[in-house]
Amino acid sequence: MALAATAAACAPLHAIAADAFHYTVRISAPGKLDNLLRDNLDLERFHGNQHMDREQLQRMVRAAPEQVKTLVATEGYFSPVVSARIDEGDEPVVVIEVQPGEPVRVGSVDLVLEGFTPNPQAPFDTAALAASWTLPKGEIFRQEDWEKAKRALLRQVVQTRYPRAVLTATEAAVDPERRVASLRLVLDSGPELRFGALRIEGLKRYPASIVANLNQIKPGDYYSEAALQAYQARLQDTGYFSAVEVSADMSVVLDEQIEAGQEQRAGAPQDTAPAPILPLLVRVVENKRRNVSAGLGYSTNTGNRAQLNYDDLVVRGLKMKSALTLETKKQTAKADFYFPTSADGDNDSVGAAYVRSNIEGEETSTFSLTARRTWGTPLLERSIGLELLTERKDVAGAKGQRSTSLPLTYAVTRRKVDSLLFPTQGHVLNWQLGGALLAEEPFIRASVKGLFYLPLDPKNLVLLRAEAGAVMSQQKDGIPATYLFRAGGDQSVRGYAYQELGVAVGNSAGTATIGGRYLAAASAEYQHWLRPDWGAAVFYDAGNAADQLSGLHPKSGYGVGVRWKSPVGPLNVDAAYGHSVKKVRLHFSLGISF
């Protein structure tokens, strides 16, 4: 019985009422006007209604031409020729014919600004705002575009200095005979507002310095929505909070204060009048102090994976993140301690790690102590790190030697892309310079990577990648394997195993591939997006590592892939053919390589 009731509730009205008056509507209108009328005409909306009869139908047919004219006017057609009639038969047919004529176009735009501070540092003037107006002269005057243009104009003003700006008057005067629309807008800035002191709500476990040191907004700075969003993003990235809200507290700006400021500005030079102050309000919800997580996975680079993480956000004032990762080719145990971000924006950390790996016949066991400082923004990030590293390396089963070094590395990453999560235009560059003078074998190491996004149109993209590196020393023995170069794998030369490309060595115990002094690799990929979140790709990779520049003979791989815009970044699944090894290999990767 319940199922029958549900089915009846979901059925159309005309299916329920068998004795309802039936008729058919035929609309003849060009382009998208046809869909507009079908979605909005009363004749369509009341079709199949159980209260409909012939008299009601005739009344709606008589009213249809005026309703059609009102609807098509929203698309810019103010002088249409419309006819509506009923063709009698076994079932009445309502015929609507529309000849929209020529559309009305924008003839002029009159933008009047009131209240804005007239000085060279003011962010807005009439010419600049008029240039950004999205419904310019010559465009078809559509109601939807008119509303969007007004919202966009107001939006760019309220984002900085003038959050209380309003459109006090808007008018669109349409001349149907001349097919011209004259637009007029009056934009009142409201008071010019500045940020005040920082106020924090919600802290219980963690010190206020965690929030205050990330604040780059100074008391007296002009209101900026972009500055609020950037501050909120920095706080969210710390890991201390499950929720963050950064805002300017408008509630403390009383109407009397605004009026007083306006009166003072009326009697004093406008560029020297004081602006009302908005306290900077940060509301946070803290994450729990300790967290344990575990996971299983698989990597096409390093094989099966099991991982155990333990984090503690307060260890003698530091944030600790530790992990034990067991993979087929690599095992890692590490712990890092992060200092709160300093008032200058520096992020300092210290850590220890033990890594054991067996890759292409080279077994390494490495213990390291690291101290690192990073600073900058996601668009321009810099770091300097000092590492005390001891390593034992066995090649092709033969017992090797232990080496100790103290490398220092300076790195810069520059991102100039349209989106940090799903870039489609721009480039990412990374370069590193470092080395170790205090080592059994002193060395200098330099590397550079580049990733370039070249859009052809919204659905087609060319991605170019290049990488090069060099290590300079008197001899190779004694240089840690971590600081030598290899190629091959998911985000290197596809079609080859992880770090399969390098320097081949052999002895009585067998053969192996080890790192080289030089690296060169490049990739070209074409992506076509079939849907907003799904795409296909074809690619060609080439590269190799060697001990001599003359030995850098590139190994090539090429194939096809699938792309998906996952919530955490682009997911890539590739089938690649390694030309030198004559094998097809499947590769999975998430995100971009740096």
N, C-alpha and C positions, 0 to 999 in steps of 0.2 A: 504493500500500500504506500509506503514511504517513497519507494522508487517511482511509482506511478505519479505521485504528487510532484516529485522533482522534475520528471520529464515534462509534465504539463507546464510547470513554472518556467522552463527554459524554452518552450515552444513559442513561435511568433503569435501575435495577437490574432491574426487572421486565421491561424490554424485552430485556435481555441474556439473562436466564434464562427461556427459554420455558416450562420445566416448573415454574416457581415456583408456590407455592400462592397463589391469588388470593382476595381478599375485599374488601368495601366497608365503609366506616365512615360511619355517619350520626350526627351529634351534634345534639341538641336542647338548646340552652342560650341564655338571653337575652343580648342585647347583645354586648359585647366578650368575654364568657366563651367564646362559641363559637370565636372566633379564638385565644384563649388555649389552649384544649384542643387545637385542630387543630395548633397549633405545638409542643405539648409532650407529648402523650400518646404512650406507647410504641406503641399500636395504629397511630398515624399514622406514627411514625418508622420502624417496621419493615415498613410496607406495601410489598409487592413484593420483600422480601428473599428471596434464593434459598434460605436455610436455614429459612424459615418452613414449618410444616406445621399440621395440624389440632390436634394436641396442644399446640403452642406457642401457637396462637391461643386455645384454651380457657383456658390458663394466664394469658394476658394479660387476657382478658375478666374472669376472676375477680379479678385484681389491679386492674382499672381503677377501681372505685369509690373505693378508698383513694387512688389516684393523683389522681383528680378532686378529692377532698376537699382534698388537699394543695395542689393548684394553685389552686382557687377561694378557699382561705384567704388566699392572697397578695393577693386583691382585696377582702378584708374579710368573706367569707362563711364562717362557721365551723360552720354547722349545715345544710348542704345535704342534700337528699334525692336520692340518685343510684341509678340502675338501669342495668345493663348486661346485654345478652342477645345471642344469636346467632339470627337468623332464617335457617333453612336454605332452600336453593333451588339453582338451577343454580350460583350463586356465593354463598357465605355472606355475610350482611349483619350487621354488628355495629351494634347500636343503643344509643347512650348518651343517657340522658335525665337532665337536671339541673334540679332546682328549688332555686335557691340560698337562698331564704328571705330574711329581713331581715339586712342587714349589721351587723357589729360597729362601733360608733362609739367614739371616744375619750371616756372618762369623766373622766379627770384627768391632769394633767401635773405631776410632781414633779421640779423641777430643783434639784440641790444643787451649789453652787459651793464649791470648795476651793482655798485658796492665793491668792486674789485680794486685792490690797491694799485694805483698807477705809478710804479717805479720799475727801474730796469731789472730788478731781481724777481719781479712778479712772474709766476709760472704761466699766466694766461693773459692773452689779449684777444681782441675781436678777430684779428686776422688769423691767428693761430687756431682758434676754435672754429672759425668759418672754414678753414682749410681741412679740418678733420670731420666736417659735417658729412654724414653718410648718405644724404639724399640731395645731391647737388642739382644745379640747373641742368635741364635736359632729360632727367630721369623720369620714368613713368611714376605718377603720383599714386602709390598704393597705400591704403590705410595701414597695413601691417608694417611697411617700410617707414612710414611717418612715425609710428609709435616707437619702432626700434631706434630710429635716428634720435628722437627726443631722449630716450633712455640712455643711449650711448653718450650723448652730449653731457647730460647731467652726471653720468657715471664718472667720466674722466675728471670732472671738477671736484666731486665729493671725495675722490680718492686722496687728494692732497690739499692742505691748507684750509679748504672750505667744505667741511663735511656736512654743514647745514645749508648748503646751496639749494635753491628751489627754482623751478620754472614758474614765475608768477603770471605769465600770460603766453598762450600759444594760439595761433590762428592760421588756418589754411583757407584762403579765399579762392574759390574755384570759379573760373569763368568758362562755362561749358561751350559757349560759342567760339571763343578763341582757343579753347582746349589748353588753358594755362592755369596753373595754381601758384598763387603768391603766398609764400610762407613767412610768418613773423613769429619770433620767439623773444621773450624777455627773461633773462637769467639773472637772478639776484644771488650774489655770493653768500649772503649771510656773514656772520662774524668770522674773521681770520683767527684760527685756533692754533695753540701751541701745546706741546707736551709738558707735563709737570713731573713731579717726583714719582718714583716707582713704589707701587703698593702690591704686596704678595699675599695671596690667600690660599690655604690648603696645605701648607708645609707642616709636617709633623716629625718625620724621621730625618730629613736631610737639611743641611745648612742653607741659609738664604743666599750664600755666596754662589751656589750652583746656578741660581736664577739670575742674580744681579750681575755676575761676571759675563754672562752672555748678552747682556743688554747693551746695544750700541746706540740706543736712543738717549740723547742728553736732554736734561731739562732746558726748555727754551726752544728746542727744535720745532719746526712747523709740523703740524699734523700730516701724517703720511700713512695711508693704508698699506702700501708696499713694505714700509718699515715694520709695521705691526705683524704682517704675515711672515717676513723674514725672521723676526725674533721668535715667533711661535714655532717656526720650522726648526730653528736651532735648539729650542728647548725640547721638542719632541724627539730629536735625534740623540739626546743624551742617554735615553734608556731609563731615566729615573721616574718618568711619569707615564701613566696610562692615558691621561687626557690633559690637554693644555689649552687654555683660552687666553689670548692676549688682546686687550682692547683699551681704548681710551674711555675713561669713565665720564660719559656725558652727563650723568645725573647730578654732578656737583656744579655744573655750569648753570647757575640760576638765570632766569630771564632778566632779573635786575642787573646782574653782572654784565650780561650781553648789552642791555640797553645803556648801562653806564659807559661801556667801552665805545658804543656807537656815538653817544653824545660827546665823549672826549675826542673821538676822531673827527667829529664835526667841527670842533673848535681848535684842533691842532693839525699839523701836517699829517696826512694819512699814512705816510711811511714810517712815522715815529710813534703812532698810537699803540698802546699796549694791547696785545691779543689775549683773550681769555685763556686760562690755563686748564688743561685736562690731565688729571692724574693718570699715570700709566698703570693699568690694572692687569695683574697676572693671576689667573686662577688655575690651580693644578690639582690633579688627583694622582697621588703617589703610587708607583708600583710597589709590590711587596719586596722586602729586602732581599730575600733569598729565593732562588729558582733553580730547579733541577729538571732537565729534559733529556730525552734519549730518542734515538732514531736509527732506522735502517735505510739503506739506499744502495744505489749502484751508479758508478761512474764509468763511462766509456774510456776514460783516461786511466784510472787507477783501480778499477774493479769493484768488488763488493765492499760495502761500507757499513760499519756500526759506530755510532757516536754517542758519547755521554757528555753533557754539559752541566757545569755547576757555576752559578753566578751569585755573587754577594755584593750588593751595592754600597755597603759600608764596612770596610776593613781598615780600621785606623784612619778614617777619613778618605779612603780611596775606594774606587770601584774595581772589583775583581771579576774577571771573566776567565774561566778555565774550561778545557775540553780534552777529552781522550778520544782519538779517532783511530779506528783500526780498519785499514783497507788492504786489499790483496797485495798491492805493490808498495804500500807506504803506511807506516804507523807513526802517530804523532801524539805527544803529551805536552800540553803547554798551559801556562798561566800568565795573564797580563794584569797589571795594576795601573789604573788610570787616575791621574790627579784631576781635580775639578778644573775646568777651564779658567785660566787666569783673567784678570781684568783687561789685559792686553790682547786677549783672544788666543793665547797659546794653549795647546793641548799636549801635556806631557804624559809619558807612560814608561813603565819598566816591565820587563817580562823575562821569562825563562821558558825554554822549549827543548824537547828531545825528539829527534826525528830519525827514524830508521827506514831506509828504502832499498828496494832491489829492482832496478829498472835496466832492462837490456843488458844484463850481466854485470852491472856495476852495483855493488852493495856499499851503502854509506851509513854511518852512524854519527849523528851530529848533535852536540849539546851547545846551546847558545844562551848568553845573557845579553839583553838588549835594552838600551835606553833611547827613547825617540821623542822628538818634538814635532808637532804638526801645527800649521797655522794657515789662515786664509779662508777662502770660501769654496763651495763646490765648483765655482767657475774658475778659480785660480787657487790651487791648493799646493802648499809647499811642505816639505818635511826634511828633517835631518836626523840620522840615526847612527848610533855607535853600537857595535856588536862585538862581544868577546866570544869567539867561536873555536871549538875544538872538534876535529873531525877524523874519523877513521874510514879509510876507503879501501875496499877489496875489489879487484877487477878480475873477472873471469875465473873466480875461485882461488886466485892467488892472493896470499896475505899481503896487505899493503902496509902503509905507514900512517901514523897519527900526525896531524898538523895542527898548529895553533896560530890564530891570527886575530887582529883587532881592526876590522874594516870600518870605515866611516863613509856614509853615503848621503848625498844631497839629491833630492828628487823634486820635480815640479810637474804638476798636471794642470793643463789648461783646457777647459771645456767651453766651447763656443757653439752651442747647439740650441735648437728650438725647444727641446724637451730633454731633461736629464734622464727620465725613465724610458721614453720611446722616441729617441732622436730620429728625425727625418731630414734635417738640414744642418750643415755646419761641420765642425771638426772637433776632435779630441787629440791632444798632443801630450806625450809624457817623455821626459828626458831625465836621465840619472847620471851622476858623476860621482865616483867614489874610488875607494881602494884601501890598501893597508900597507903602511910603512913599517909598523910593528908586526912582523910576520916572518915565518920561516922562509917564505919567498915573497918579498914585497911586490905589489902589483897595483896598477891603476885600471879601473874599469869604467867604460862609458857605454850608454845605450840610449836609443831613441825609438819611440813608437808613434805612429800616426794613424788615425781613423777618420775617414772623410765621407760625409753623406752628401750625395748629389741627387736631388729630386728631379725627375723628368716631368712628372705631373703628380696629382694626388695619389695615383695608384701605382706608380712606377718609380723605383729608386735604385741608384747605383751606389754601392758601398765599396770603397777602396781602403785597403789596409797595408801598411808597410812597417817593417821593423829592422833595425840594424844594431849591432853591438860589437865591441872590441875590448880585449884585455891585453894590457901591455906589461911585460915582465921579462926578466932575463931568461927564465926557464919556466916550464909549465908545472913541474913537480912542486908540490907544496901549496898550490893555489886551491882553495876549497872548491869542491864540485859545485856548490851552490852558486858560485860566482863565475862559472864557465857557462857556455851556451850550448843548448840543444834545440831541436825543432821537431815538430810532429805532434798531432793531437787535436783535440776538439777546437781550440782557439789558436791554432798555429797552422801547420800544413795538414789539411784534412786528407784522409786516405792512408795515413800512416799511424802507427801506434804512438802512444804518449812518449815523447822524447826519444823516438826511434832514430831520428836523424842526427848524426854527429860524427865523431871520429871513431872509426873501427880499429880495434886493437885485438891482438890475440897472443896466446902463449900455449904452453903444453897442456894447460888445464882447460882451454877453450877460448872462445871469442866473446867480445863485448863491444858495446858502443858507449863512449864516454863524451863528456863535454869538450868543446873546442874553444879556441881563443876568439874566433870571429863568427858572426851570425848575419845572415841576410835572408829576409823572407818578405813576401808580398802576396796580396790576394785581391781579386776583383770579383764582385758579386752583384748580380742583378736580381732585384726583388719585384714581384708583381702581387699586389694585394687584391685578392678576389673578393673579400669582404672586409669590413672595417677591422676585424680582429684576426683574420686568417689570410695568409699569403703563401706564395711559392717562390723558390729561388733556384738559380743556377749559379755556379761559381767555379773559379779556377784559382788554385793556390800553388805557390812555388817557394822553395827555400831550402836552406841547409846550414850546417855549422861545420867549421873546419879550423885547423891550426894555422893555415896559411891562407891569405886572400886568394891566391891562385887555386886553392883547393875548394873554393866555394862553388861547387857544381850543383845547381839547383835541382831538387827533386820535385816533381809536379804531382798534383792531385786535383781531380775535378769531379763534379757531380751535381746532384739536385737536392733540394731540401724543402721542408715545410716550416713556416713561421707562424707563431701564435703570440698575441699580445696578452700574456698572463697578468694577473694582478700585481706581480712582483717584478715584471720586466719581460723582455722578449724571450720566448722559448724557441730554440732552434733544434730541429731534427734533420740531420744530413746523411745521405748515402753518398760516399766518396770513393772514387777509384784511384788507388795509388799506382801511378804509372810505373814506378821502378820496382815495386814488389808484386805487381799484377794481381792485386787483391781489392775487393770491395769491403769497406769498413763503415759501420754505422757510428755516428757521432751525435751526442746530446750536449747542449750547453744552454745556460741561462744567463741572460744579460749580455753586456758588452765586456770585452776583455780587460778594460781599465777605465 
